[in-house]
Amino acid sequence: MVTETDSLNRNLDRFRLPNQAGTKCHFSHFRPVLLAVIFVATLALSSCVDLGEITQLASSSQAVGNSFKQIADEALNSCKTANTFIPAGQPALDCDTYAKTEPSLIKVNDALFDYISSLGKLAGANTAKKDALSKISDDLKQADKNISQENLDRASKAGGLADVVTDVILSGYQQHKVAEIIRQQNDSVQAVAKFLAEYAADKCEKALAEEKLLQGNYFQNQLDKYSAQEPLAAYLLRAHAADSATSIDTKIQAVEKYKQAVATVAGAHQKLFDQRNKWDTQQLVKDLGPEIQQLGDAAASMIKAFK
């Protein structure tokens, strides 16, 4: 039986010059070194880092991404509710902006979380959404004439992330390609995450805060007018006002959780970017484990608040 060592020896013999016995001794001396180098190189090429933590990160992030629509819906509903508490004669809040921007905000959110999902090679990611993002900047500008150019530029980065989702799923990239994608897309991930946290989520928080303020003022005015004549009704109204305020506070806290979750996703992507040329299974567990837990907690808070 011909061994791998015998085969290597025959290949080395080809390089010996005729009638030079010393050459044979020279190569024989270095054969163990060459064999060791070949063994190490083969091991390095065949080794594969367990990317299970990236898959888990992608899975945990999906519940957060899927809950964003409820946040966007709540912004519009909250604005409409707030208008019911505005005193007669005062102008109503402009709720059209929430209705018009919501579709675009959902597309940007989906682009980020579908991109993260694609890194984990999760099944069922939607590869057709990139077309819906081709005019995202125009859509947002038409919906909100006061939106800044900086936020428009950030949102437009979502189109590139959507393209990557398609490429990852259709081409079946391996570890080295995933690392290259992370290198290419890190700036876009950071920009889109800032847009979602500083523009999209802030709009919802603003709507909830306005609802809480106007509702609280309305209830207090009613108590000032009628609490002396109707003590039982006043008691019930105070209880209702307290419950309403608590409900709104819970939703605001959930929006904050979303903002933190987006920052967590961006931070995890940054860690993957920083370590992309030296991924190690244990290091991935150490780096991404806390983020996975944070995303799970955020998703639970969001689902509870907007159920």
LUMVEXSE-449343 format. One record per residue (C-alpha): residue number from 1; chain; x, y, z. Coordinates in steps of 0.1 Angstrom, whole numbers, plus 2048, in hexadecimal, padded with zeros to 3 digits. Example, Ala and Ser with C-alpha at 12.3 -4.5 7.8 and 13.67 -1.06 7.14 Angstrom:
2
<1; A; <87B; 7D3; 84E>>
<2; A; <889; 7F5; 847>>
This chain:
307
<1; A; <800; 800; 800>>
<2; A; <80F; 822; 7F6>>
<3; A; <80E; 83A; 812>>
<4; A; <80C; 860; 810>>
<5; A; <830; 861; 81C>>
<6; A; <83C; 84A; 800>>
<7; A; <82A; 860; 7E6>>
<8; A; <83B; 87F; 7F4>>
<9; A; <85D; 86E; 7F3>>
<10; A; <859; 865; 7CF>>
<11; A; <850; 889; 7C6>>
<12; A; <86E; 896; 7D9>>
<13; A; <885; 87D; 7C6>>
<14; A; <87C; 88F; 7A6>>
<15; A; <88F; 8AD; 7B2>>
<16; A; <8B0; 89B; 7B9>>
<17; A; <8CD; 8A1; 7A1>>
<18; A; <8DE; 881; 792>>
<19; A; <8FC; 873; 7A4>>
<20; A; <8F8; 88A; 7C2>>
<21; A; <8F4; 874; 7E0>>
<22; A; <8F6; 891; 7F8>>
<23; A; <8D6; 89F; 7E9>>
<24; A; <8C2; 880; 7F5>>
<25; A; <8CF; 885; 818>>
<26; A; <8C6; 8AA; 816>>
<27; A; <8A2; 8A3; 80D>>
<28; A; <89F; 886; 825>>
<29; A; <8A8; 89E; 841>>
<30; A; <88C; 8B6; 838>>
<31; A; <871; 89D; 830>>
<32; A; <862; 89E; 854>>
<33; A; <861; 8C3; 853>>
<34; A; <84F; 8C3; 831>>
<35; A; <837; 8A9; 83C>>
<36; A; <82F; 8BE; 85B>>
<37; A; <829; 8DD; 847>>
<38; A; <812; 8CA; 82F>>
<39; A; <7FF; 8BB; 84C>>
<40; A; <7FA; 8DC; 85D>>
<41; A; <7EF; 8ED; 83D>>
<42; A; <7D7; 8D1; 835>>
<43; A; <7C8; 8D4; 857>>
<44; A; <7C4; 8F9; 855>>
<45; A; <7B3; 8F7; 833>>
<46; A; <79B; 8DC; 83E>>
<47; A; <792; 8EA; 860>>
<48; A; <772; 8FD; 863>>
<49; A; <766; 915; 87E>>
<50; A; <744; 90C; 88D>>
<51; A; <72F; 92A; 883>>
<52; A; <711; 91E; 898>>
<53; A; <712; 93E; 8AC>>
<54; A; <70C; 953; 88D>>
<55; A; <6EF; 93D; 884>>
<56; A; <6E1; 941; 8A8>>
<57; A; <6E6; 967; 8A6>>
<58; A; <6D3; 968; 886>>
<59; A; <6B7; 953; 894>>
<60; A; <6B4; 968; 8B4>>
<61; A; <6B4; 988; 8A0>>
<62; A; <696; 97D; 88B>>
<63; A; <67D; 981; 8A7>>
<64; A; <688; 9A5; 8AB>>
<65; A; <686; 9AC; 886>>
<66; A; <664; 99C; 883>>
<67; A; <656; 9B2; 8A0>>
<68; A; <65F; 9D3; 88F>>
<69; A; <63E; 9D4; 87C>>
<70; A; <62B; 9D5; 89D>>
<71; A; <641; 9F3; 8A7>>
<72; A; <63B; A05; 887>>
<73; A; <616; 9FE; 889>>
<74; A; <615; A0B; 8AD>>
<75; A; <624; A2C; 8A2>>
<76; A; <607; A33; 88B>>
<77; A; <5ED; A25; 8A4>>
<78; A; <5FC; A3A; 8C0>>
<79; A; <5FB; A5A; 8AC>>
<80; A; <5D6; A53; 8A3>>
<81; A; <5CE; A4D; 8C8>>
<82; A; <5E0; A6C; 8D3>>
<83; A; <5CA; A81; 8BC>>
<84; A; <5AB; A75; 8CF>>
<85; A; <5B9; A87; 8EE>>
<86; A; <5C1; AA8; 8DE>>
<87; A; <5AB; AC4; 8EC>>
<88; A; <592; AD4; 8D5>>
<89; A; <5A0; AF0; 8BF>>
<90; A; <5C4; AE3; 8BF>>
<91; A; <5D3; AD4; 89F>>
<92; A; <5D5; AAF; 89C>>
<93; A; <5F6; A9C; 89A>>
<94; A; <602; A93; 877>>
<95; A; <5FE; A6D; 875>>
<96; A; <602; A6B; 850>>
<97; A; <628; A6A; 853>>
<98; A; <626; A4B; 868>>
<99; A; <60F; A3A; 84E>>
<100; A; <625; A44; 831>>
<101; A; <647; A3C; 840>>
<102; A; <63D; A1A; 84F>>
<103; A; <640; A05; 82F>>
<104; A; <663; A12; 829>>
<105; A; <66E; A0E; 84D>>
<106; A; <662; 9EA; 84C>>
<107; A; <676; 9E3; 82C>>
<108; A; <696; 9F1; 83B>>
<109; A; <691; 9DD; 85B>>
<110; A; <68B; 9BD; 847>>
<111; A; <6AA; 9C3; 832>>
<112; A; <6C0; 9C4; 851>>
<113; A; <6B2; 9A6; 862>>
<114; A; <6AF; 991; 842>>
<115; A; <6D3; 999; 83C>>
<116; A; <6DD; 98C; 85F>>
<117; A; <6C7; 96E; 859>>
<118; A; <6D9; 966; 838>>
<119; A; <6FA; 966; 84B>>
<120; A; <6EC; 94A; 860>>
<121; A; <6E0; 938; 841>>
<122; A; <6BD; 936; 84E>>
<123; A; <6A3; 927; 838>>
<124; A; <686; 93B; 82A>>
<125; A; <696; 95D; 828>>
<126; A; <685; 973; 80E>>
<127; A; <69C; 97A; 7F1>>
<128; A; <684; 990; 7DE>>
<129; A; <684; 9AF; 7F4>>
<130; A; <6A1; 9C1; 7E4>>
<131; A; <68A; 9CE; 7C9>>
<132; A; <674; 9DD; 7E3>>
<133; A; <692; 9F1; 7F0>>
<134; A; <69D; A00; 7CF>>
<135; A; <68A; A21; 7D5>>
<136; A; <68B; A21; 7FB>>
<137; A; <69B; A43; 7FD>>
<138; A; <681; A52; 7E6>>
<139; A; <665; A42; 7F9>>
<140; A; <671; A4F; 81A>>
<141; A; <676; A72; 80C>>
<142; A; <653; A72; 7FE>>
<143; A; <644; A65; 81F>>
<144; A; <658; A7D; 836>>
<145; A; <663; A9D; 826>>
<146; A; <677; AA6; 846>>
<147; A; <68C; A86; 846>>
<148; A; <6B1; A8F; 845>>
<149; A; <6C9; A85; 829>>
<150; A; <6DE; A72; 842>>
<151; A; <6C0; A5C; 84B>>
<152; A; <6B8; A57; 826>>
<153; A; <6DC; A4C; 81F>>
<154; A; <6DB; A34; 83C>>
<155; A; <6BA; A25; 831>>
<156; A; <6C7; A20; 80D>>
<157; A; <6E2; A09; 819>>
<158; A; <6C7; 9EF; 81F>>
<159; A; <6C6; 9E8; 7FA>>
<160; A; <6E9; 9DA; 7FA>>
<161; A; <6E1; 9C4; 818>>
<162; A; <6C3; 9B6; 805>>
<163; A; <6D9; 9AD; 7E7>>
<164; A; <6F0; 99A; 7FE>>
<165; A; <6D2; 985; 80B>>
<166; A; <6CC; 979; 7E8>>
<167; A; <6F1; 972; 7E1>>
<168; A; <6F6; 95E; 802>>
<169; A; <6D9; 948; 7FD>>
<170; A; <6DC; 941; 7D8>>
<171; A; <702; 93C; 7D8>>
<172; A; <707; 928; 7F9>>
<173; A; <725; 93B; 805>>
<174; A; <73C; 92A; 81E>>
<175; A; <74F; 938; 83B>>
<176; A; <768; 94C; 828>>
<177; A; <74D; 95C; 813>>
<178; A; <738; 965; 831>>
<179; A; <756; 976; 840>>
<180; A; <75B; 989; 820>>
<181; A; <736; 994; 81F>>
<182; A; <739; 9A0; 843>>
<183; A; <758; 9B4; 839>>
<184; A; <746; 9C4; 81C>>
<185; A; <725; 9CB; 82D>>
<186; A; <72F; 9D6; 850>>
<187; A; <72C; 9FC; 848>>
<188; A; <70A; 9F6; 83A>>
<189; A; <6FE; 9E2; 859>>
<190; A; <70A; 9FE; 870>>
<191; A; <6F9; A19; 85B>>
<192; A; <6D8; A06; 858>>
<193; A; <6D8; 9FE; 87D>>
<194; A; <6DC; A23; 886>>
<195; A; <6C0; A2C; 86E>>
<196; A; <6A8; A14; 87F>>
<197; A; <6B2; A1E; 8A2>>
<198; A; <6B5; A44; 89D>>
<199; A; <699; A4A; 884>>
<200; A; <680; A2D; 882>>
<201; A; <67F; A24; 8A7>>
<202; A; <680; A49; 8B2>>
<203; A; <661; A50; 89D>>
<204; A; <64E; A36; 8B0>>
<205; A; <65B; A42; 8D2>>
<206; A; <650; A65; 8C9>>
<207; A; <62D; A59; 8C0>>
<208; A; <62A; A46; 8E1>>
<209; A; <637; A63; 8F5>>
<210; A; <61D; A7B; 8E5>>
<211; A; <601; A62; 8EC>>
<212; A; <60C; A5F; 911>>
<213; A; <60E; A85; 915>>
<214; A; <5ED; A8D; 904>>
<215; A; <5DB; A71; 915>>
<216; A; <5E8; A7A; 937>>
<217; A; <5DE; A9E; 932>>
<218; A; <5BB; A94; 928>>
<219; A; <5B6; A7D; 946>>
<220; A; <5C3; A98; 95E>>
<221; A; <5AB; AB2; 950>>
<222; A; <58E; A9A; 954>>
<223; A; <598; A93; 978>>
<224; A; <59C; AB8; 980>>
<225; A; <579; ABF; 973>>
<226; A; <565; AA2; 980>>
<227; A; <577; A90; 99C>>
<228; A; <565; AA3; 9B7>>
<229; A; <542; A9B; 9AA>>
<230; A; <54A; A77; 99F>>
<231; A; <563; A68; 9B7>>
<232; A; <55D; A44; 9AB>>
<233; A; <561; A4E; 987>>
<234; A; <581; A61; 990>>
<235; A; <58F; A42; 9A1>>
<236; A; <588; A2C; 982>>
<237; A; <596; A47; 96B>>
<238; A; <5B6; A49; 97F>>
<239; A; <5BA; A23; 97D>>
<240; A; <5B4; A24; 958>>
<241; A; <5CD; A40; 953>>
<242; A; <5E7; A2D; 967>>
<243; A; <5E2; A0E; 952>>
<244; A; <5E4; A21; 932>>
<245; A; <604; A32; 93C>>
<246; A; <613; A11; 946>>
<247; A; <60A; A02; 925>>
<248; A; <61A; A1E; 912>>
<249; A; <639; A1D; 927>>
<250; A; <63C; 9F7; 920>>
<251; A; <63A; 9FE; 8FB>>
<252; A; <655; A1A; 8FE>>
<253; A; <66B; A02; 910>>
<254; A; <666; 9E8; 8F5>>
<255; A; <670; A01; 8DB>>
<256; A; <68F; A08; 8EF>>
<257; A; <695; 9E2; 8EF>>
<258; A; <693; 9E2; 8C9>>
<259; A; <6AC; 9FE; 8C7>>
<260; A; <6C3; 9EB; 8DE>>
<261; A; <6BE; 9CC; 8C9>>
<262; A; <6C7; 9DE; 8A9>>
<263; A; <6E6; 9EB; 8BA>>
<264; A; <6EE; 9C7; 8C6>>
<265; A; <6EB; 9BA; 8A2>>
<266; A; <702; 9D5; 896>>
<267; A; <71A; 9CF; 8B2>>
<268; A; <71B; 9A9; 8AB>>
<269; A; <721; 9B0; 886>>
<270; A; <73E; 9C7; 890>>
<271; A; <74D; 9AB; 8A5>>
<272; A; <74A; 993; 888>>
<273; A; <75A; 9AD; 872>>
<274; A; <777; 9B3; 88A>>
<275; A; <77D; 98E; 88E>>
<276; A; <776; 983; 86A>>
<277; A; <799; 977; 862>>
<278; A; <79D; 963; 882>>
<279; A; <77B; 955; 88B>>
<280; A; <77D; 93C; 8A7>>
<281; A; <760; 927; 8B4>>
<282; A; <766; 92F; 8D8>>
<283; A; <76B; 954; 8D1>>
<284; A; <74B; 955; 8BD>>
<285; A; <738; 946; 8DB>>
<286; A; <748; 95F; 8F2>>
<287; A; <741; 97D; 8DA>>
<288; A; <71E; 974; 8CF>>
<289; A; <710; 962; 8ED>>
<290; A; <706; 981; 900>>
<291; A; <6F7; 991; 8E0>>
<292; A; <6E2; 973; 8DA>>
<293; A; <6D4; 975; 8FD>>
<294; A; <6CD; 99B; 8FA>>
<295; A; <6BB; 995; 8D9>>
<296; A; <6A5; 97B; 8E9>>
<297; A; <69C; 992; 906>>
<298; A; <694; 9AF; 8EE>>
<299; A; <67E; 999; 8D9>>
<300; A; <66B; 98D; 8F8>>
<301; A; <665; 9B1; 904>>
<302; A; <659; 9BC; 8E2>>
<303; A; <641; 99F; 8DD>>
<304; A; <633; 9A5; 900>>
<305; A; <62E; 9CA; 8FB>>
<306; A; <61E; 9C9; 8D9>>
<307; A; <60A; 9A9; 8DB>>
